[in-house]
Amino acid sequence: MVQTTEDNYHDVLIVGAGPAGCMAALILARMGITPLVIDATDHAGHQYGRSDAFQSRCMEVMQSFGAPIEQLEHMGKKLYGRTFWEISSDSKRRTGFARFYPEFLDYDKDYSLAVRQGLIEQVMIHDTENHYEGFEVQWNWGFVSMELPKEKDGNSTILIKHTKTGEEKTVTAKYVIGCDGARSTVRRWASQFGAKLEGEPLPVTWCVLDAVGLKSDHPDLERLCILRSPKGIVLVIPREPINGKPAARFDIQLETSRYEATQEDATKMIKEIFHPFKLEWDEVNWWSSYDVGQRIINKYTIDEKVFFVGDACHTHSPRAGLGLNTALLESHNLCWKIAMVLKGIAKPNILSTYAFERHAVAKQLVTMDRRLVELYAGLEKQTMSDFSSDEATEWLTKLRLFQASNYAYQAGASIVYEPSALTVTPTGKTDLMAIGHPGVAIGSRTRPAVVTRLSDSVPVPILSQFDGRFTIYILVGDLTEPGALDRLKDLDAYIRESAGSIFHKFGFDVNVEEKQVHKRMPSLQIPTTHGGNLLVDGYTFGNASGYSANGNGNAHAKSEAFPAGRILYHYDYDDIPQITGDYLSRPHSLFRVSVVTTSSTSSTFVLNDLLPLLYPTADDQEDKKHSRIFHPAHFYCDDIPIISPYRETAPEAGVVFENPMHQKWDVDRKVGSIIVARPDAHVAMKTNGFGRESWESVEQFFSGFLV
């Protein structure tokens, strides 16, 4: 029997609670949208195996959420290096060693992080619970079909079914996101509109297994390792401990079809490749065989009502470790846009930029993966046993050269979105980016830097925490240059007085004190009940009856097990009330302004000229209060020197960066620049200079898509 009620409306229906679906829910919840998440499987099926590695750009995104990346790093296995081995009956030698990612890619986290999918999902689900009261994944509910609305602004009607009881329900939603994997039922439904995967499979079968309780005399199982022997090639990926035991993932090519492959075949082959090294394990807790097919969907969206994310819109091998990462970045790209449209902040046409931006990235992924799989499979030779020693050396050389040439893409450092309403270049053409050189291309990610916050002299990362806002970076260079400070004061006066300023036209000021603490400062520790027991910091406490809800649907202790004074919170600077008695401007709902000067924190200019502008008093005139520009918590000194990450690739830029943010971002200290970063931290636009004329182009940009 089908149940239909008016209560079954949801702004967004997310089909699939894998990493892509969990990321979509996390982004939406952080922006105040409450999605419905369904998954045709049960929670137990997500505990082990599947995707297993974060690359640098994805970790940078997770870092913008605060607590989640800290939890994942504590659980995961960091991979800084990879080794190459050749093994035969009379020889076993390491033929090469390489750093995972070179320093010139300019990431805070320049490594890969191995952590299993089940842990990733759990961390993201907990973060969503922190921002969405009563959030719960609806396990064992699958997508059946849907009917699109006849009106452009109408809602879709979706039929879902319980996979165990057979119960059916209809729900309505403004948007549907298909995150349900390579065998996506949402994509199958969309075939009536011409949606399909395009591409050809390769005649290669691979097997992957996770071995727990490893025992081996091979010296490189703590690194990502590629071993080649006459018996075949194996890729070894160290894992985080599983059940308190050392673990690793083994990935091999099989000469049988996936339907004939067995775990026993894979185990036998892996141990033969390792011989004469010893290799044993206690158990295999997950394994799978698969055929490689590089395919991509021809339609990322149906009428901008249904969107596809992750394996639902592209399939490829796991060789480059990019399936999980691409899926997360797609959800990251899509969902802040959906949230802005749902909240009436932005025009619906921004939703078209999702397919426009991410389809091009997926095409690059499929092309790269095809070449990588050919290298691993040795298709030029057709069989793995055809390699001579010289040919093996040539193969390894090709593989290392391939990896070196694709470092930037695998790390996510080379992605540059083409011009659109959300990415505006002066010429209308795609901005060029030189990897390993200073400069932020429009459409690319912003570069990390540490600056000194003037409100408390604390060194802080300049990249903003994700909260759905745009960040307007005003890099003013040396304010002691003639006319520089006057230009900044003039800009401040314009923003205060102009009725056409974006701060007056769009969004509103936020009174932090009106928001409940748990809404702006979510707790880090969320006890979870399991079978009547409460788990807190790994300890089990009787039953959960001694606990109460903390206002966001999660249990918190009323007893000594979890006293109120020990609840840990995480917060951004804008989450706490002002000490200054509200003489400074309040946080804005859409825009965050960060002003950065190259003047030193300890300079007489900062002491005598700048600080008086940052701290208005109760007796000051109104025109000295509530400044968007002169705000001590958002005014920074770019005065913490570093060794240049580009000293080998761009020696002309210098070995030491005295003002790293200006030098990394390639901003002239005598001219300055305004650089707008989108909520996903991609550069939306930039100007030459920071005066009123430059600001007008910023306002023109926002007027193009905000309402």
Secondary structure, 3 states (H helix, E strand, C coil): CEECCHHHEEEEEEECCCHHHHHHHHHHHHCCCCCEEEECCCHHHHCCCCCCEECHHHHHHHHCCCHHHHHHHHHCEEECEEEEEEEECCEEEEEEEEECCCHHHCCCCCCEEECCHHHHHHHHHHHHHHHCCCCCCEECEEEEEEECCCCCCCCEEEEEEECCCCCEEEEEEEEEEECCCCCCHHHHHHHHHCCCEEEEEEEEEEEEEEEECCEECCCCCCCEEEEEECCEEEEEEECCCECCECEEEEEEEECCCCCCCCHHHHHHHHHHHHCCCCEECCEEEEEEEEEEEEEEECCCEECCCEEECHHHCEECCCCCCCHHHHHHHHHHHHHHHHHHHHCCCECHHHHHHHHHHHHHHHHHHHHHHHHHHHHHHCCCCCCHHHCCHHHHHHHHHHHHHHHHHCHHHHHCCCCCCCCECCECCCCCCCCCCCCCCCCCCCCCECCCCEEEECCCCEEEECCCCCCCCEEEEEEEECCCCCCHHHHHHHHHHHHHHCCCCHHHHCCCECCHHHCCHHHHCCECCCCEEECCEEEECCEEECCHHHEEECCCCCEEECCCCCCHHHCCECCCHHHCCCCCCCCCCCCECCEEEEEEECCCCCCHHHHHHHHHHHCCCCCCCHHHCCCCCCCHHHEEECCCCEECCCCCCCHHHCCEECCHHHHHCCCCCCCCEEEEECCCCEEEEECCECCHHHHHHHHHHHHCCEC
